[in-house]
């Protein structure tokens, strides 16, 4: 019998606190009935509960995995590690702008659309309605799976409500970025130019084309013409032949027809049948269209809300949310980055951590861990536990810093600022820790980490207010440390 743990009554929140080692603080209004904030119990009690929390999560029916920084935290690795325990791995948002890398026995797999659980032969991978689908990229990933001998027949489902990314969406994306660079200052976002923003804009403007539309060739050309004409009014030089596009997509539609499902019905029937479901987020909360560092954000809800709207699954069916956060901070493209290091330490992090975009190959900006941002994303997602990734990247540093507070005009800010005017004029307060200067890649239990390293991990837990269940100590699937079982 599965029990609901994410959205609960006040009594349910208290029970969640007992279950996870979290002390729950609930807002004044009884209308919410939500666990609005949780504080981590420090000390021996928390260490014991940290291990049991993972066991409890593994027994739950529906668990979501969400990024807690600016993306590239390593969500794919944990989804791959845990994926074999689930019947369905579901992508809920984003598109081919996402890049998830998994390393298994030294072999590297890079996915952009495909859920990372595809490497497990026992589960089904669902691309939900909240995803925008570039079909040529899908075909390339399927071809790559074929070449690597990974069997997927019957294991991939595409939502009929997912919107299609056309090549001309990608052209528009590039044109918009170029336009933004013109004028007195560069206002470009630094997108991946994969057409994600324009595709979501087409969706919001109610002129987009959905995967299910490919099943109706008699109306497809007119729909493509309507969409293309909208963009031609803005970019007259855009060259789109609606007839040729329709013919191409009708043929592609036939190739993927056996994968297309009513995803809302599919996932809810699976839930009712007791199937275990893991929801794989894309991008991350600090890039969320509503909660991220606006306007330097992605075009979808990359936090827990996107799991609900991007799959058509009710909030009270999600049992817990696992947050993925690096032991330091990175981001790709433009936008605020308060703890960024533009020095040799940042360069060393990039080199050791191989911090180059999976999708674009661009060098990622690197900096110290920012627990102000992490506390903010924890508020939004109510993480049950965290996976702190790539801790090994810090192993050779003499000292390590954690950003613990933002100051603006001499005052410590109570919450994460929403405006660039504030973010661009803050100072960060840091705590400094000695480095551990040793190889941790073979360690499999947190208790066996060097004392200085374990102190760093436990301080992160205290600052964020959430227990850490897993720590990444290397790139491979096996390179993960956990609390020793009780």
Rosetta blueprint (number, residue, H / E / L):
1 X L
2 X L
3 X L
4 X L
5 X L
6 X L
7 X L
8 X L
9 X L
10 X H
11 X H
12 X H
13 X H
14 X H
15 X H
16 X H
17 X H
18 X H
19 X H
20 X H
21 X L
22 X E
23 X E
24 X E
25 X E
26 X L
27 X L
28 X L
29 X L
30 X L
31 X L
32 X L
33 X L
34 X L
35 X L
36 X L
37 X E
38 X E
39 X E
40 X E
41 X L
42 X L
43 X L
44 X H
45 X H
46 X H
47 X H
48 X H
49 X H
50 X H
51 X H
52 X H
53 X H
54 X H
55 X H
56 X H
57 X H
58 X H
59 X H
60 X L
61 X L
62 X E
63 X E
64 X E
65 X E
66 X E
67 X E
68 X L
69 X L
70 X L
71 X L
72 X L
73 X L
74 X L
75 X H
76 X H
77 X H
78 X H
79 X H
80 X H
81 X H
82 X H
83 X H
84 X L
85 X L
86 X L
87 X L
88 X E
89 X E
90 X E
91 X E
92 X L
93 X L
94 X E
95 X L
96 X L
97 X L
98 X L
99 X L
100 X E
101 X E
102 X E
103 X E
104 X E
105 X L
106 X L
107 X E
108 X E
109 X E
110 X E
111 X E
112 X L
113 X L
114 X L
115 X L
116 X H
117 X H
118 X H
119 X H
120 X L
121 X L
122 X L
123 X L
124 X E
125 X E
126 X E
127 X E
128 X L
129 X L
130 X L
131 X E
132 X E
133 X E
134 X L
135 X H
136 X H
137 X H
138 X H
139 X H
140 X H
141 X H
142 X H
143 X H
144 X H
145 X H
146 X H
147 X H
148 X L
149 X L
150 X L
151 X L
152 X L
153 X L
154 X L
155 X L
156 X E
157 X E
158 X E
159 X E
160 X L
161 X L
162 X L
163 X E
164 X E
165 X L
166 X L
167 X H
168 X H
169 X H
170 X H
171 X H
172 X H
173 X H
174 X H
175 X H
176 X H
177 X H
178 X H
179 X H
180 X H
181 X L
182 X L
183 X L
184 X L
185 X L
186 X L
187 X L
188 X L
189 X L
190 X L
191 X L
192 X L
193 X L
194 X L
195 X L
196 X H
197 X H
198 X H
199 X H
200 X H
201 X H
202 X H
203 X H
204 X H
205 X L
206 X L
207 X L
208 X L
209 X L
210 X E
211 X H
212 X H
213 X H
214 X H
215 X H
216 X L
217 X H
218 X H
219 X H
220 X H
221 X H
222 X H
223 X H
224 X H
225 X H
226 X H
227 X H
228 X H
229 X H
230 X H
231 X H
232 X H
233 X H
234 X H
235 X L
236 X L
237 X L
238 X L
239 X L
240 X L
241 X L
242 X H
243 X H
244 X H
245 X H
246 X H
247 X H
248 X H
249 X H
250 X H
251 X H
252 X H
253 X H
254 X H
255 X H
256 X H
257 X H
258 X H
259 X H
260 X E
261 X E
262 X L
263 X H
264 X H
265 X H
266 X H
267 X H
268 X H
269 X H
270 X H
271 X H
272 X H
273 X L
274 X L
275 X L
276 X L
277 X E
278 X E
279 X E
280 X E
281 X L
282 X L
283 X L
284 X L
285 X H
286 X H
287 X H
288 X L
289 X L
290 X L
291 X L
292 X L
293 X L
294 X L
295 X L
296 X L
297 X L
298 X L
299 X L
300 X L
301 X L
302 X L
303 X L
304 X H
305 X H
306 X H
307 X H
308 X H
309 X H
310 X L
311 X L
312 X L
313 X L
314 X L
315 X H
316 X H
317 X H
318 X L
319 X L
320 X E
321 X E
322 X E
323 X E
324 X E
325 X E
326 X E
327 X L
328 X L
329 X E
330 X E
331 X E
332 X L
333 X L
334 X L
335 X L
336 X L
337 X L
338 X L
339 X L
340 X E
341 X L
342 X L
343 X L
344 X H
345 X H
346 X H
347 X H
348 X H
349 X H
350 X H
351 X H
352 X H
353 X H
354 X L
355 X L
356 X E
357 X L
358 X L
359 X L
360 X L
361 X L
362 X L
363 X E
364 X L
365 X E
366 X E
367 X E
368 X L
369 X E
370 X E
371 X H
372 X H
373 X H
374 X H
375 X H
376 X H
377 X H
378 X H
379 X H
380 X H
381 X H
382 X L
383 X L
384 X L
385 X E
386 X E
387 X E
388 X E
389 X E
390 X L
391 X H
392 X H
393 X H
394 X H
395 X L
396 X L
397 X L
398 X L
399 X E
400 X E
401 X E
402 X E
403 X E
404 X E
405 X E
406 X E
407 X E
408 X E
409 X L
410 X L
411 X E
412 X E
413 X L
414 X L
415 X L
416 X L
417 X L
418 X L
419 X L
420 X H
421 X H
422 X H
423 X H
424 X L
425 X L
426 X L
427 X E
428 X E
429 X E
430 X E
431 X E
432 X E
433 X E
434 X E
435 X L
436 X L
437 X L
438 X L
439 X L
440 X L
441 X L
442 X L
443 X L
444 X L
445 X E
446 X H
447 X H
448 X H
449 X L
450 X L
451 X H
452 X H
453 X H
454 X H
455 X H
456 X H
457 X H
458 X H
459 X H
460 X H
461 X H
462 X H
463 X H
464 X H
465 X L
466 X L
467 X L
468 X E
469 X E
470 X E
471 X E
472 X E
473 X L
474 X L
475 X L
476 X E
477 X L
478 X L
479 X L
480 X E
481 X E
482 X E
483 X L
484 X L
485 X L
486 X L
